[in-house]
Amino acid sequence: MKQKSIKVIIGKFQVWLSQPVVRRSLLYAGVGSLAAFVATIGILISIPDRLSMGFQPKTCLDRSAYAWGVHAEKSNGMVVELEGGKICVRPDAAVVPGKYRASMPIFGLPFLRHPLEITVPNLPQASLVGQLDRVPLSKPLEVELSQPDSLHTYRLGVAEQRSDCKLASRGLSCEIEPLGLRQGEAYEVFIERLFKGKSQSKVLKQKIEVLDPVRLTESSIQTDEMVFNRPSELILKFDKPLAQYEMLLVVKKGEESTEIVPEITLQEANTYRLSFGAELIPREATVELVAKSVEASDGSTVEGPLLMQFRTSGGPRVTGVNVGPSGVAVGAPIVVTFDQDLSQQQPLESLIEVGGGVALQSRRGNQLIFSTSDASKCGVISINLRPDFQNPYGISGRSAWRYSGRMSCYTTSIIGYSSQGRAIYAYHFGDGGPSVVYTGAIHGNEVSTKYLMDRWIQELNASPGKIPANKRIIVVPTINPDGLARGSRINSRNVDLNRNFNTSNWQKDVQHVTGQPFPGGGGEAAMSEPETKAIASLIAEQRPELVLSYHSVANLVISNGVGQANARAAQYAGFSGYRLSSGDGSEFGYTITGTADSYYGEKLGVPSLVIELGSHTYHQFERNQAAMWAMVQS
């Protein structure tokens, strides 16, 4: 039944189609459609689509109707491709403002192409946002772009340093911290535009000034301070109010390091209290205050994590004593100094042992004062401190200390005064028997002789056992203190003291060492000068077995020819290496009268030697040491 119906329909259609009128109508319709199609193709290949490209990765047109079969194609640096039913264009190279032409196949037929005209507008302009003279390092630098741009990437730069920028609502946000800038300084920064990671241009150059850092201006404990009490808080004052503050105490002792999180409270403007348990801070430790996060309200930060540091002490420790191991003058106080104050309430009797006539006299601040009034000359003394001395805060444990010394082995006397009132000192060693006298600086410009006498006093004081039991030694370092003070050969009254002694050849008018006349150089009269009288009186009183008078700079030994003087001169020359002189004074080239050593021989019958050192300024003690001892020990 169905098959009969279909046959009937087909038959009727064939009859209708065979009619001439129907055939002519179908022909005219086909020709019209073809003409319309051809016209459409003509329009598509001759009239371009215009596209204004934005600064995003791609710009699209809704032209899917004729875009069947389109794949990615490159043309004039642009890639044309079909995406989601749309024709899209994306740059394949850095774009330059201007017009570009591209084309795409129609229905996938390469010989039929539709033109595209692409306009690239001017590139975005950049400008910095905000106060450029108050830029904080803790916040990103905001950059405004004249139009949105996700096509390029941007970097903030200073010199050779770079920091990547991120897209933000107004343009870009660029972190400053990676550039390594210093707070409080000015820099020229720039914004660099990149395409596919390659630099294209610097779109902005601008000078900025970085905010001054937050500074710690006051602290209840000073940086690097040694703290002797038991600290439980820190009061800090900054130069700016803080918006956020997080700080740690890092305690270092030996190889160990611990962190303490203090409780921080705002006291008043810019002032903060850091509280922590005193028991958390050990003794003899270094405590560092570290800024974990400190930022002022203007965005500035501290310059570095370490804000300050201090140290905690142990108990009192001896740092010094005012006397050496020998030569302590009888009656002179011994002062022992500690690195911190001592407790004034702690009983000391059980903490101190003394010997040799030393006694505790007092304590004052960080010192103990001991008396030596009961010590004997050249006696051995000692002080022994136990480790339990406390400071005012009860901290102890480091005070163990020992001192052993010897009292001075000499006494001093003033044998007279100079013309200007300076004392002339004599140093006395030994306890009995005949004496040997050593003198220096009768000429004030011969300072080496005074230095030699000082070294000789030190030697005798350090080696009292080498002084024979039946000998005394007297040392007069400076006969002419006024001349020494002025660096002058003569005394303050223009007299050469070694021409002023009452000898058979004394003269008022003498010769200078240059050979020139020196009127009045021998004094108004023999023995007219107080310095001359002082040394003459000492020699007359002591009647020593030998006097050694030191001068400079002839490198020789001269005897005054009395008693054993010649033998002693030869002995001294042998030990010292100085030349032994005949004693007639011909070596000097000028006339010598009224000398001390001639006086000692003529008037007092005392043997004496003149020793001429080889330097006006250097003591030459090493060269003279053995000879000086030989004069005492033989």
Secondary structure, DSSP 8 states (H G I E B T S, - for coil): -HHHHHHHHHHHHHHHHTSHHHHHHHHHHHHHHHHHHHHHHHHHHHS-EEEE--SSS-EEE--GGG-TT---EEETTEEEEEETTEEEEEESS---SEEEEEEEEETTEEEEEEEEEEEE-----EEE-S-TTSB-TTS-EEEEESS---SSEEEEEETTEEEEEEE-SSEEEE-SGGG---TT-EEEEEEEEEETTEEEEEEEEEEEEB---B-EEEESS-TTEEE-S---EEEEEESS-EEEEEEEEEEEETTEEEEE--EEEEEETTEEEEE--GGGS-SS-EEEEEEEEEEETTS-BBSSSEEEEEEE--S--EEEESS-SS-B-TT--EEEEESS---SSS--GGGEEEESS-EEEEEETTEEEEE-TT--TT-EEEEEE-TT---TTS--S---EEEEEEB-SEEEEEEEE-TT--EEEEEEESSSS-EEEEE--SSTT-HHHHHHHHHHHHHHHH-GGGS-TT-EEEEES-S-HHHHHHT-SS-TTS--GGG-S--TT--SSEE-TTS-EETTTT-SSTT-SHHHHHHHHHHHHH--SEEEEEEESS-EEEE--STTHHHHHHHHHHHH--EE--SSSTTTSS---S-HHHHHHHHH---EEEEEES-SS---HHHHHHHHHHHHH-
